[in-house]
Amino acid sequence: MSGQHFTEPADYGTTPRDPSMPEFVTVYEVGARDGLQNESTLVPVDVKVEFIRRLLAAGLPAVEATSFVHPLRVPQLADADEVATALSDILPTHRLPMLVPNVRGLERALDAGAREIAVFLSATESFAKENLGTDLAGQRVMTEQVIAALPAAMSVRGYVSMCWGDPWEGAVAPAVVVELVRYMLDLGMREVSLGDTIGVASPTRVEELLTMLGGAGVPMSALAVHFHDTYGQALANTVAALRCGVSIVDSSAGGLGGCPFARSATGNLATEDLVWMLDGMGVRTGVDVHEVIRTSAWLSAVMKRPLVSRTATALAAAIAEDDDRREH
Amino acid sequence: MSGQHFTEPADYGTTPRDPSMPEFVTVYEVGARDGLQNESTLVPVDVKVEFIRRLLAAGLPAVEATSFVHPLRVPQLADADEVATALSDILPTHRLPMLVPNVRGLERALDAGAREIAVFLSATESFAKENLGTDLAGQRVMTEQVIAALPAAMSVRGYVSMCWGDPWEGAVAPAVVVELVRYMLDLGMREVSLGDTIGVASPTRVEELLTMLGGAGVPMSALAVHFHDTYGQALANTVAALRCGVSIVDSSAGGLGGCPFARSATGNLATEDLVWMLDGMGVRTGVDVHEVIRTSAWLSAVMKRPLVSRTATALAAAIAEDDDRREH
């Protein structure tokens, strides 16, 4: 069924923002890092750089650019140094954090001109071993080494993996996450992103953890949420987090980062689906959802992969037709 | 990444039900009707009947069985009489509503043994013309003819299409929907299902309409919600409706009813994604999500279509392996 080319939520009517929602949400774009590192296709440096520049032009206020992990562990991001160098003209003026797993990664990031970094810790021992090759105590040592080696006043974002469940251990006690977040903020991190790495949170459990964090004195302004859409729950969980006062949400353009047709799909929340929802709720983001759709449609074509974002899937053709009409 | 075969939200921890959520949600299954009528593949009668019986066995309390539309208009459901007849042994004991567009459809449904019917009206003139071949006044005449021809005490479910937006007209005034719902309840309908036929609602706009309906004296217990996942918003919108007191939610096993990779995809909310979320929130449904996944995995294989439900995609292989292990 199709009619006019209505391509924005406002085309279908508007309503005042629910006062329980934040006025502004910072959409933290992870497609170029968390997205591409989980795609089987290797993407050339120039495509990555164009992807990042287009995301910034679409109004995204923070675009995680790459990760300085070991090239043999994540071949998709083996070009981190080249990507960062190619962005050197905009590093001073834009927020382009780069992930570093350890001091060696930090050194590479600094050499490449990084102005902001991100680090990650696991809420569970199993994933610390799997992902960082260390245990819960060891990952703190690694983190403290990175913090100690930082240039003065450099901003650090922290990720916590497996906040609502772990594929080896099952349940994760909220108190464990609370203690870890407190530790990370005490180290001076700018914000901590709570990761539902395997997508098993529910709105009720999101509220539970955020309420406990608030009770432990963690300001909601220091938190971000990072939901994966493995079970289709990412947007519902996002609304729950926004109601609790969180106003930074991680997402990935085009839903990059895990094919929906693979077992254990771990796709990220798609930026388009998030921005479409926030637009429809009267919550400002500064992001132009059409530009994000054009960008992820372009990248999907380059990568020969289907679009995963439902909003992008619904609108990409209509937007391309409108663009075509205006050009001719 | 994979670990144990954790296949239920409770495997990842539980938390008490949020008191703003209903204790029990009635999941109204529309896959055999709204789902199959929007699939290009024609499914044989015996497969449809097995599908419906398996859905009931999975604990679904209401399974819409078919639609008595004109066979030339919807060839996918041209076998409505045969499907209903093949279910005659369970029609007296199970809730198996059948959709009828007009008195001719009602006569066919009654001949085939229907015990409960459903009718639909459009909130907009454009869709009334497109879908029913009449205007807003004409669809009321058709509805009143059906109601007048009903056997005494037969239960009727009403659908309203395009409650939050229309592909031809764009915005739909909530007051129009409120008046139509009042009219339908005044005709004696058991419940009215509010359809977001093109998937453009947001949580804020869901709350707005439900608040207006409540203000107009419509009890939330007389309402159901029917969200399409075109823009990925269906579950977030569902949570908004539940918070307002709605406790009947329509969904489609496997997300049947619209391919996510087609333009203007109009896929239904997947039953698995809904039940997974409600399980994770401590809201009872009586539905066994594993049985629904087995059922839609089986049907997808028969129809040679990919699973659309993200929960089914994530779990189908693990559940099949566990089943295999138990058998051997």
Interface residues (C-beta under 8 A of the other chain):
Chain A: M1 S2 G3 Q4 F6 P9 D11 Y12 G13 T15 P16 R17 D18 M21 S126 E130 W164 G165 D166 P167 W168 E169 G170 A171 V172 A173 T197 I198 G199 V200 A201 S202 P203 T204 R205 E207 E208 D229 T230 Y231 G232 Q233 L235 A236 T238 V239 A240 P260 F261 A262 R263 S264 A265 T266 A270 D273 W276 M277 G280 M281 G282 P306 L307 S309 R310 T311 T313 A314 A317 A318
Chain B: M1 S2 G3 Q4 F6 P9 D11 Y12 G13 T15 P16 R17 D18 M21 S126 E130 W164 G165 D166 P167 W168 E169 G170 A171 V172 A173 T197 I198 G199 V200 A201 S202 P203 T204 R205 E207 E208 D229 T230 Y231 G232 Q233 L235 A236 T238 V239 A240 P260 F261 A262 R263 S264 A265 T266 A270 D273 W276 M277 G280 M281 G282 P306 L307 S309 R310 T311 T313 A314 A317 A318
